[in-house]
């Protein structure tokens, strides 16, 4: 399956591994990196090289789900600056960036002063449906997560969340005259604090109230007619129908309003806003 990727992933830059939370991205990351010659991995707030954590801190040590999301997105300046400095001191050709969506991958890359991903691998491209379903069950039922480094690294840095080591043996291709030598990859199984406590969820009504407040603060003349909230497990998608007064610059102002809503809600609630779509229903007189 990986042979199709080899010819197109040889240039320098960022490659994104995309998949919903709990589908097995961290489990497969080292295998992908080995197959297509990737030097560094960025996963849940960590910068990883070979079997070592070079910089950052893991989102899985956070006590709340919202705090974990912010760590994974390098929301804190000191965190992203630490990782960005280490990135610029490393000699590398390719980086594998794990994320739940292409939009989030681009956001993380920008925060770490990296170019946007030039290629995307989806978890469905490298894992069977059975493997994905097994990973989802492990996440949802047992609350277990994977960090793609050996147990000694996790025990040293995060002893409170370490659960177990996973050792995967794969046959290494060698000339026919030699016996195949199995290679071993070790990953760490952890149980984050937030998985023990449960997830904090904001109601659609509360989120809608945030939107109303944001729009009113931005421009009191913009009238909201309808708000649709969609929860896609990792973040929220908003569809907002509005009436705007005649004379308002639709392009710049509406785009600024979108960004204002995203920034304000993420700052005050800690939840992730994946998308804000604004529908202009009417242009009214002031």
N, C-alpha and C positions, 0 to 999 in steps of 0.2 A: 504493500500500500504506500510506503514511504518513497519508493523509487520515483513516483511521479513528481515528488516535490524537489528532488535533489538538484535538478537542472535550473530551477527558478529561484532557489533560496541562497545563491552563492554570493550575492553582492553584500556590501557592508551596510549595516543599519539595524533597524528595529523590526522584528517579526512579532506579531501579536498572536497569542493562543487564546481563542475566544470560546466561552461556554458559560452557561448559567451556573450559579453558585451550587457547589456540591456535585458536579457532573464528572469530576476526576481530572481537572486540569493539572493540579499539583502532582497527582500520582503519575501522570504521563510526561511531565515536563522534562525530567532528566533524559528519558529515552528519546524524546524529540530533539533535545539539544545535542545528544550524541550523534544521532542519525544525520543531522544537517549541519553539523559543525558550528554550534552556538557556544560562545564563550561565557556569557553571563545570563543570569535569570533574575527577573524582577517579579516577586510574588508576595502579595499581601504585606507590603511595607518593607520587605527584605531585598537586599542585593546579594545574590548568591553566585559563587564561582566554584566549580567542581564540587567539593564536599564541604565548603566553608561558607559561613555567613560573613560577608565583607563589611556590610554597613546596614543601617536601618534598624528597625525593631518590628516584631511581628504583630499584625492586627489580632492574632489569635490570643494574645495575652491580655487584651482589653476586657473589662468587666461588663460592658454593655455592647450590644450589636451596633448601635449608632456610632459609638466611639471606634469600633473595629472598622466600620466603613470609612470613617475619616482617615484612619491610619493607612488603610489600603490605597486611598486616593492621595496620600502624601499631603493632607490638608494643612498640617502644621509646618510652618516655615523652617524651623530648626531641623526637623526630620528630613524634609526634601533637600535642604541645603547640604546636610551631611552626606546623603546618598549621591547627590549631584557632584559634590567635590570628589568623592571616591571614584565615581564613574569617569571623571575627567583625568584621574591619575592612572587609570587602568589602560592597558594596551589590549584592545579587543577589535573584533571584526563585526560580530553579530550579537544582538541581545534578544532574548526571548522574554516578552512582556505578557504576563497572564492577566486577563481581565474578563469581565462579564459581558462587555459589548465593545464594538469598535469605537464608539464615542468615548467611553471611559478609557480605552487604551490611548487614544489621542490626548485626552486630558492628562493622564499620568505622564506620558512622554513629554508634553509641553512643560509640566511642572518640574520635571527632572532635566530640563534643558536638552532634550533629545529630539531628533526629527520624528515626525509622525511615522507609524508603521508603514512599510512599503509592501508588505505581504501579510495576509491573515490566514491562519490555520484554525479551523473550527474543530471543536472536540469531536464532532460527528465524523470528521475526516480521519481521525486516528484511533478512535475507540468504537467498539461494537455497541449496539443498542443494549445488549445484555450487560456489558461493562458499565455503561452509563447508568443504567437502572440500579445496578448493585451499589455504585458509588452514592447515588441519591438516597437509597435505603440506609446506607451506613451513616450518612450525614443526618437524615431526618429522624431516624429511630434511635441511633446510638449516640448522636452528637459528636462523632469523631471526624477530625480533619487531618489532612496530610501536610507536612512541611518537607519539601524535597531535599533534605540534607540528612546525614547519618545521626543516629541517636545521641552520640557523644556531643555533637554541637548543640542539640536542643536541650539536653540535660544540663549542659554548662550554662546556657543562656536563659532557658525557660523551664526549670525543674518542676514548677508548680502545675504546668499543663501537660507535661510529658505522660504519655500513656503506654506506648509500646513501639518496638522497631519492626519494620516490614523489610524483609530481604527478598529481592526478586532476582532469580537466576535466568540469564538469557544465553543461548548458544552463540558464540562468536564465530563468524565465518573465517575459515582459514584454508590454506591450500589442501587439496585432497590427500596429500601424502602425510599430513599431520592429523592428529586427533583433535576434534573440536574442543576448545577450551571454554567452559562457561564463565561468563563475567557476572559479578554480583553488584546490584545496585541496592543501597539501603536508604530507606526513607523513614521518617518518624511520624507516628500516629499520636495526635494530641487531642485533648478535650479542653477547648477554650472555656474561660470562666463564663462568658455570655451564653454558651450552649447549656450550661448547667442552670442558669437563671431564667432562660427563656428570652424571647425576642420582644422588644418594645415596638408597638405598632401605633401609628397615629390614625385616628378615624377619618373617614372621608369628610365628615362635617367639619372637624377641626381644621383639616387641610384647606377646605374651601374658605373658611373664615380667614386663614392666613392670606389666601389669594385676594380676597376682598380688601383686606387691610393694605396689602402691597399696592394694588391698583389705585386705591384711594389716596395713598401717600404719594404715588408717582404722579397722578393727575386726577383731580376730583371730577373733571368733566367727562372722563371715560366711564361709561355705564356698563356694568356686567349684566348679561342676560342669562347666561347659563355656564355652569362649571361641571365638567366631567372628570372624575378621578379614576385612574386605572392603576392598580397595584400589580407590578410584575415580579414580585418576590424580592428583588434586590432594591428597586427604587420605585418611584411613582412617575406616571405620565399624566399630564394635565392637558385638557382641551377647554379653552376659555372662549366663549362667544361674547362679543362686546359691541356696543355702539360708540362711535367716536365723533367728536364735534368737527364741523367743517373747518378746514384751515390747518388741522394738525398734519404734520409731515408723517405720512404713513410708514415709509421705509425705515428711516433712522429711529424714530420715536417708538414704533412698535417693537423693533428689534431690541432697543434699549429696555423696554418694558419687560420683554421675555427674560433678559439677563438679570434685571432687577428682581423679578419674582424668584428666579432660581437661586441667586446669591442670598437673598433675604431668608428664604425658607430653609436653605441648607445651613446658614449661619445660626439661626435661632432654634432649629429643631434637631440638627444633626442627621436628618434623613437625606437620602439621595434623590434628587429630581433628575430623572433620565431625559425628560423632554417636556417642553411647554409649547403647545400649538395654540395660536390665537386666530380665531375666526372673526372677521369684521362683518357684522350683519347689516348695519346701517351707518350712514354718515349724517349726523343731525346738525341742526342749527344750534349755536351756542345759546 
